[in-house]
Amino acid sequence: MSGDGEIDPIDATILRLTQDVGAGKSISPSDVAMALEPQDGAWQKLLPRIRARAVELVHAGKIEILRKGKPVPNPEGAKGVIRLRIVSG
């Protein structure tokens, strides 16, 4: 969240896309990046920020970061291909 109480656009997009696919399904960080920056190649610059914001959303109890279909126990240390899933409940 930003200092003035508004939700970060990356957070909002992660939450919207994970909710849209529904419980038990996941999205790629690149899905989030392309939704925010649809121009050719521009979305790739967002990936590090998206991963960082996803970690914060994990700590807030809103999403899970998955690796090979399973939640990662240490989201800060997630390497390689990850997916994002809304927390059901």
Secondary structure as GFF3:
##gff-version 3
##sequence-region A 1 89
A	DSSP	alpha_helix	9	21	.	.	.	ID=ss1
A	DSSP	alpha_helix	29	36	.	.	.	ID=ss2
A	DSSP	three_ten_helix	42	46	.	.	.	ID=ss3
A	DSSP	alpha_helix	47	59	.	.	.	ID=ss4
A	DSSP	beta_strand	63	67	.	.	.	ID=ss5
A	DSSP	beta_strand	70	71	.	.	.	ID=ss6
A	DSSP	three_ten_helix	75	77	.	.	.	ID=ss7
A	DSSP	beta_strand	83	86	.	.	.	ID=ss8
###
